[in-house]
Amino acid sequence: MKIVFTTHAAVDKFKMLKKHKFDVDKNTIENVIKNPDHEDKESDKPKIIASKQIDPKHVLRVVYKQEGDIITIITFYPAEKGRYY
């Protein structure tokens, strides 16, 4: 399985979140996809939204598409725990 990041995800999103004091790296994003606490495959088909708790109050949500053995990370963002699931 190959994981690739869009330009938005690879460059813009990391910078934006770091500016807001939320430091995350590519390994963390890949871990959310490989070991999610929750997956939403219905609300934004064909995209998948994987979520994983990152601290007691927040989850990290990763939006991606899978085509064959290639996963493309579209975006990711922290969210308040309980807001989505």
C-alpha positions in Angstrom: 0.0 0.0 0.0 1.4 3.4 -1.1 0.4 6.6 0.8 0.7 9.9 -1.0 -0.2 13.4 0.1 -1.8 16.1 -2.0 0.0 19.4 -2.1 -2.6 20.9 0.2 -2.1 18.1 2.8 1.7 17.9 2.4 2.6 21.5 2.5 -0.3 23.9 3.4 -2.1 21.9 6.1 1.0 21.1 8.2 2.1 24.8 8.2 -1.4 26.0 9.0 -1.8 23.6 12.0 1.7 24.3 13.3 0.8 28.0 13.3 -2.2 27.2 15.5 0.1 25.2 17.9 -1.1 21.8 16.7 2.1 20.0 15.6 1.5 16.7 13.7 3.7 14.8 11.3 3.2 12.4 8.4 3.7 9.3 10.6 0.8 10.4 12.8 -1.4 10.9 9.8 -0.5 7.4 8.4 -1.2 5.9 11.9 -4.7 7.3 11.9 -5.4 5.6 8.5 -3.8 2.3 9.5 -5.3 2.2 13.0 -8.5 4.4 13.2 -10.8 4.5 16.1 -13.6 5.2 13.7 -14.1 5.3 9.9 -16.8 7.0 8.0 -17.2 5.6 4.5 -20.7 6.8 3.8 -21.0 10.6 4.3 -18.5 11.8 1.6 -18.2 8.9 -0.8 -15.8 8.0 -2.4 -13.7 9.6 0.3 -13.1 8.0 3.6 -12.7 9.9 6.9 -10.6 8.1 9.5 -10.6 9.4 13.1 -8.3 8.7 16.0 -8.2 10.2 19.5 -5.1 12.3 20.0 -5.8 13.6 23.5 -8.6 13.4 26.0 -10.6 16.2 24.3 -9.7 15.8 20.6 -9.6 13.5 17.6 -7.6 13.8 14.4 -9.6 13.3 11.3 -8.0 12.4 8.0 -9.8 12.6 4.7 -8.5 10.3 2.0 -9.3 8.3 -1.2 -8.2 4.8 -1.9 -7.8 3.6 -5.5 -6.4 0.1 -5.7 -3.3 0.0 -3.4 -2.8 3.8 -3.5 -4.1 6.0 -0.6 -4.2 9.7 -1.3 -4.4 12.0 1.7 -6.6 14.9 0.9 -6.7 16.8 4.2 -6.7 16.4 7.9 -7.8 18.4 10.9 -8.2 18.2 14.7 -11.8 18.1 16.0 -13.5 18.1 19.4 -14.1 14.6 20.6 -17.8 13.6 20.3 -18.5 16.1 17.5 -18.5 13.6 14.7 -18.9 10.2 16.4 
